[in-house]
Structures are given as structure tokens and as C-alpha cells.
Amino acid sequence: MKLTEKEVRYVADLANLNLTDTEVQAMVKDLGAILGHMDRLAEIDTEGVEPMRQVLFPASETATLRADTPGPCLTNQEALANAPHAAQGYFRVPRVIER
């Protein structure tokens, strides 16, 4: 798939990235190559291939994952106890996105 500079700049804007012209040209090349590989993968015939349920091991035999059981929760006051800035029961953080 051929990616255009305009598309790369659009995606960069969505991600709130400021790319230089050199970086845009590199992304056109790199992202275009990635999308080309995805197109090649899409051509593979997967008809009749059984979907994987557990990638690493059969869950029933050797699963080392703990059971998902609820445990004690922090109270709001405990959670905010070490916060550098808190107000009205919430963490206060500086604004990081300004548009």
C-alpha cells in the first residue's frame, strides 16, 4: 500500500506529534513498508486453520496464572495519601495536551 505524505501528517496530527519534514519522509517509507507487509499477510489462506486459544501453553495442564479473585481495595483517602496534588477526592495533574 502506498502511503502519502498527507496521510502521514494526518495520522501524526491525530497522535499529537510534531514531525519534521525529514521524519515525515521516513514515516512515509517505514509505515508504507509495514502496511505492505500487512497486505501480504492478508493474502495468506487461513481457511481451515484452527484459531489459537492459548498462545503459550495449554491452560488446563501447565497454567501458571493465578486465579482472578478480588482482594482488598484502597479507600479514596489511602489512594490520595501520597499524591503531590489532590483536590475534591481526585488526583490533580498538569495539563499535558493543549490544542
C-alpha positions in Angstrom: 0.0 0.0 0.0 1.4 3.4 -1.0 1.2 5.9 1.8 1.1 9.6 1.1 2.8 12.4 3.0 -0.6 14.0 3.6 -1.9 10.7 5.3 1.2 10.6 7.5 0.8 14.2 8.6 -2.9 13.5 9.3 -2.1 10.5 11.5 0.7 12.4 13.2 -1.8 15.2 14.0 -4.2 12.7 15.4 -1.4 11.4 17.7 -0.5 15.0 18.6 3.0 14.5 17.1 5.0 17.3 15.6 7.1 15.7 12.9 9.8 17.4 10.8 9.8 17.1 7.1 12.6 14.5 7.4 10.7 12.5 9.9 7.6 12.6 7.7 9.5 11.2 4.7 10.9 8.5 7.0 7.4 7.6 8.2 6.1 7.5 4.6 8.7 4.9 3.9 8.5 2.9 7.1 4.8 2.9 7.6 4.3 2.1 3.9 6.6 -0.9 4.4 4.6 -2.0 7.4 1.3 -1.7 5.5 2.8 -3.6 2.6 3.6 -6.5 5.0 0.1 -6.4 6.3 -1.2 -6.6 2.8 1.0 -9.7 2.2 -0.4 -11.3 5.4 -3.9 -10.6 4.3 -3.2 -12.7 1.2 -2.5 -15.9 3.2 -5.2 -18.5 3.0 -6.2 -19.3 6.6 -9.2 -21.4 5.7 -9.4 -24.4 7.9 -6.8 -23.2 10.4 -8.0 -23.7 14.0 -7.8 -20.4 16.0 -5.4 -20.4 18.9 -6.9 -20.1 22.4 -3.8 -20.1 24.5 -0.6 -19.0 22.8 2.0 -20.2 25.4 0.7 -23.4 26.7 -2.5 -25.5 27.3 -4.3 -23.7 30.2 -5.6 -26.9 31.7 -2.2 -28.7 32.1 0.5 -26.2 32.9 -1.2 -22.8 33.5 0.8 -20.8 36.0 -1.6 -17.9 36.1 -3.2 -17.2 39.4 -7.0 -17.1 39.7 -8.6 -13.7 39.3 -10.0 -13.2 42.7 -11.0 -9.9 44.3 -8.8 -8.6 47.1 -8.9 -5.6 49.4 -9.2 -2.2 47.8 -7.7 1.1 48.8 -10.0 3.7 50.1 -10.1 7.0 48.3 -8.2 8.7 51.1 -5.5 5.9 51.1 -5.1 6.3 47.3 -4.6 10.0 47.6 -2.4 9.9 50.6 0.9 10.3 48.7 -0.4 12.3 45.8 1.6 15.5 45.3 -1.6 17.4 44.5 -5.2 16.3 45.2 -8.5 18.1 45.4 -12.1 17.1 46.0 -11.1 13.4 46.1 -9.2 13.3 42.8 -5.6 13.4 41.6 -4.7 16.8 40.2 -2.3 16.7 37.3 -0.9 19.3 35.0 -2.5 19.7 31.6 -0.5 17.8 29.0 -2.5 18.3 25.9 -3.2 21.8 24.7 -4.9 22.3 21.3 
